[in-house]
Amino acid sequence: MTKSNKFFLERSNDEEFPLMRDGNTLSMTRLLLMIVGAFFAEFLALIPQTFFPSVLKSGGNWIVLYQILVPLIGFFLIYKYIGNQQFSNLYKRIKLKDLGFGIIMMILSTAYSSIVVKMIHGSANINNSAFENGTRAVRESHYFHFMGENLVALMNEELMAIIPFLAAMVIANKHFHLSRNASIWIGLLVSIIVFGTGHYSAYNWNIAQMYLVIGASRLFDTGIYIRTKNIWISFIMHWVFDAVMFGMIAFK
C-alpha cells in the first residue's frame, strides 16, 4: 500500500490487508469458495431455527454449543485451508486509539440505524421475546445468558463479514485489476450482502431491515476493521452495541 492508494479510513503507515500481503495471489476459485463458505458456515448455525424449531426449544445447551462452535470451526477451516492464511493474522494487540475510533464508529452506526429505521417506517424487528416477557428477574437472567453466548456468536458474525470482505477485495484488485480503493468498496458491498443475508432468520426475511439496516451497518463495523486491521476491535464494538440495545429492553 502506498500513500496514493490508501483508503480514506486507513492510516498513512498502515500495513496491508491479509490476502493482499503475499506475492502469491489465491485463485478465483479459492476466493469465491471463501465468500460462499463464510455464508454457509454461519448458515449451519441457523439450521435448527430454520428447519427444526421444535429441536431448538428442546435441545438445550447442546443446540447452543452447536450454533456457536460449528460456525467457528468452519471459519477457521475456510481461512486456513482455503485461504492459506494463519487465523492469527486477523487479530492484533488492542490499542486505546483503536478503541477510540471504534467508539466513534459505533455511535455513527447507531445514529445511521435509527435514521434508516424511521425512514422505512420499520423497527428493529428482531426476536426480543426473551427480553420483553416475564418478570424483570427473568428478563435479566435471559439477558446475561444471551450476552455470554454472544461472546462467541458475535465473533462468528464478524468472521462472516470480514472473510468475504477480504476475498472480494482480492478478486476485484488482483483478478479484475481494479484500483485498490475501488476493490475495498466492492469488498464492503459483498460484506454488506453476506452479513445482511445471514440475518434472514432474525429479521424474518424483511429485506429492508436485512440490507438497509443490519447489512449496511457493516459500513461502520467493517470500517473499523479497515482502520485497525484488527478484528478484536470490530468484535468488541459489535458486542457493546448489542449489550446496550438488548439491555435497554431487558432492564426497562
C-alpha positions in Angstrom: 0.0 0.0 0.0 1.3 3.5 -0.9 0.1 6.9 0.3 -1.7 7.5 -3.0 -3.8 4.3 -3.0 -4.7 4.0 0.7 -8.4 4.0 1.5 -9.7 7.1 3.3 -10.3 5.2 6.6 -6.7 3.9 6.7 -3.7 5.4 8.4 -0.8 6.6 6.3 1.5 4.0 7.8 -0.9 1.0 7.8 0.2 -2.4 6.9 -1.5 -4.2 4.0 -4.6 -6.4 4.5 -4.2 -10.2 4.9 -4.6 -12.0 1.5 -3.1 -8.8 -0.2 0.3 -9.1 1.5 1.6 -12.2 -0.2 3.1 -12.3 -3.6 1.1 -15.5 -4.5 -2.5 -14.4 -5.1 -5.1 -17.0 -4.4 -7.1 -18.4 -7.4 -10.5 -17.0 -8.2 -12.0 -20.4 -7.3 -10.5 -20.3 -3.8 -11.5 -16.7 -3.2 -15.1 -17.5 -4.3 -15.2 -20.5 -2.1 -14.1 -18.3 0.9 -17.1 -16.0 0.2 -19.7 -18.7 -0.2 -18.1 -20.8 2.6 -18.3 -18.0 5.1 -22.0 -17.6 4.5 -22.5 -21.4 4.6 -20.6 -21.7 7.9 -23.0 -19.2 9.5 -26.0 -20.8 7.8 -25.1 -24.1 9.6 -25.9 -22.3 12.9 -29.3 -21.3 11.6 -30.4 -24.7 10.5 -32.2 -25.6 13.8 -34.3 -22.5 14.0 -35.0 -22.5 10.2 -35.9 -26.1 9.7 -36.3 -27.7 13.2 -37.8 -25.1 15.6 -39.0 -27.8 17.9 -35.5 -29.1 18.3 -34.3 -25.6 19.0 -36.6 -25.3 22.0 -35.9 -28.8 23.4 -32.2 -29.1 22.6 -30.9 -27.0 25.5 -27.2 -26.4 25.8 -26.3 -28.9 23.1 -28.0 -26.7 20.5 -26.3 -23.6 21.8 -22.9 -25.3 21.6 -23.7 -26.5 18.1 -24.7 -23.0 17.0 -21.6 -21.4 18.4 -18.8 -23.9 17.7 -19.7 -25.3 14.3 -19.6 -22.0 12.5 -16.3 -21.0 14.3 -14.7 -24.3 13.3 -16.0 -23.7 9.7 -14.5 -20.2 9.6 -11.1 -21.5 10.9 -11.0 -24.2 8.2 -12.0 -21.8 5.4 -9.4 -19.2 6.3 -6.6 -21.6 7.0 -7.0 -24.3 4.3 -8.8 -22.5 1.5 -7.3 -19.0 2.1 -3.9 -20.5 3.1 -3.7 -17.9 5.9 -2.9 -18.1 9.6 -6.1 -17.4 11.6 -4.0 -15.2 14.0 -3.3 -12.6 11.3 -6.8 -11.3 11.8 -6.1 -10.4 15.4 -3.7 -7.8 16.8 -2.9 -6.3 20.1 -5.7 -4.0 21.3 -4.7 -0.3 21.3 -6.6 2.5 23.0 -6.6 4.7 19.9 -8.2 1.9 18.0 -10.9 1.5 20.7 -11.5 5.3 20.5 -12.0 5.0 16.7 -14.3 2.0 17.3 -16.5 4.0 19.7 -16.9 6.8 17.2 -17.9 4.4 14.5 -20.3 2.6 16.9 -22.0 6.0 17.6 -22.3 6.8 13.9 -23.7 3.3 13.3 -26.3 3.7 16.0 -27.3 7.1 14.5 -27.5 5.7 11.0 -29.6 2.7 12.0 -32.0 4.9 14.0 -32.5 7.3 11.0 -33.0 4.5 8.4 -35.4 2.6 10.6 -37.6 5.7 10.8 -37.3 6.4 7.1 -38.5 2.9 6.2 -41.2 3.1 8.9 -39.9 0.0 10.4 -38.4 -1.2 13.6 -35.6 -3.5 14.7 -37.9 -6.4 14.3 -35.6 -9.0 15.7 -37.0 -11.6 18.1 -36.8 -9.9 21.5 -39.4 -12.1 23.3 -36.9 -13.5 25.8 -36.2 -9.9 26.9 -39.7 -8.5 26.7 -41.7 -11.2 28.5 -41.7 -12.3 32.2 -40.6 -10.6 35.3 -37.6 -8.3 35.5 -35.6 -11.0 37.1 -36.4 -13.4 34.3 -35.6 -10.9 31.6 -32.3 -10.1 33.3 -31.4 -13.8 33.5 -32.1 -14.2 29.8 -30.1 -11.1 29.0 -26.9 -12.2 30.8 -27.1 -15.7 29.4 -27.6 -14.3 25.9 -24.7 -11.9 26.1 -22.5 -14.6 27.4 -23.3 -16.7 24.3 -22.7 -13.7 22.2 -19.0 -13.6 23.2 -18.5 -16.3 20.6 -21.6 -15.9 18.4 -20.7 -12.3 17.5 -17.1 -13.3 16.7 -18.7 -15.7 14.2 -20.7 -12.8 12.8 -17.5 -10.7 12.4 -15.8 -13.5 10.6 -18.9 -13.9 8.4 -18.4 -10.3 7.3 -14.6 -9.9 7.3 -13.6 -13.0 5.4 -15.9 -12.2 2.4 -14.7 -8.6 2.5 -11.1 -9.7 2.2 -11.8 -12.3 -0.5 -13.9 -10.0 -2.7 -11.4 -7.2 -2.4 -8.6 -9.5 -3.7 -10.8 -10.7 -6.6 -11.5 -7.1 -7.6 -7.9 -6.0 -7.3 -5.8 -9.0 -8.4 -8.1 -10.7 -10.9 -10.1 -7.8 -12.3 -7.3 -5.3 -11.9 -9.4 -2.6 -10.3 -7.8 0.1 -8.2 -7.2 -0.7 -4.5 -9.8 1.9 -3.4 -12.5 0.5 -5.8 -11.7 -3.0 -4.6 -12.2 -2.1 -1.0 -15.6 -0.6 -1.8 -16.5 -3.8 -3.6 -15.4 -5.8 -0.6 -17.6 -3.6 1.6 -20.6 -4.2 -0.7 -20.1 -8.0 -0.5 -19.6 -7.8 3.2 -23.0 -5.9 3.5 -24.8 -8.5 1.3 -23.4 -11.6 3.1 -23.9 -10.1 6.5 -27.5 -8.9 5.8 -28.4 -12.3 4.2 -27.0 -14.1 7.2 -29.6 -12.3 9.4 -32.6 -13.6 7.4 -33.9 -15.6 10.3 -33.6 -12.9 12.9 -35.4 -10.4 10.7 -38.0 -12.7 9.2 -36.9 -12.0 5.6 -37.6 -8.3 6.0 -35.4 -7.2 3.1 -35.2 -3.5 4.1 -34.1 -4.4 7.6 -31.7 -7.1 6.4 -29.8 -4.9 3.9 -30.5 -1.2 4.7 -30.3 -1.5 8.5 -28.3 -4.5 9.7 -26.4 -5.1 6.4 -25.4 -1.5 5.9 -24.1 -1.3 9.4 -21.1 -3.1 8.1 -20.0 0.2 6.5 -19.1 1.1 10.1 -18.1 -2.3 11.6 -16.0 -3.4 8.7 -14.8 0.2 8.5 -13.4 -0.3 12.0 -11.5 -3.4 10.7 -10.2 -1.4 7.7 -8.8 1.2 10.0 -7.4 -1.0 12.7 -6.7 -4.3 10.7 -7.8 -5.9 14.0 -11.0 -8.0 14.2 -10.9 -7.7 18.0 -11.9 -4.0 17.8 -14.9 -4.5 15.5 -16.0 -7.5 17.6 -15.8 -5.5 20.9 -17.8 -2.7 19.4 -20.4 -5.1 18.0 -20.7 -6.8 21.4 -21.1 -3.5 23.3 -23.7 -2.3 20.8 -25.8 -5.4 21.3 -25.3 -5.3 25.1 -26.6 -1.7 25.2 -29.5 -2.3 22.8 -30.8 -5.5 24.4 -30.0 -4.1 27.9 -32.4 -1.3 27.2 -35.2 -3.9 26.7 -34.3 -6.2 29.5 -33.9 -3.6 32.2 -36.7 -1.2 31.2 
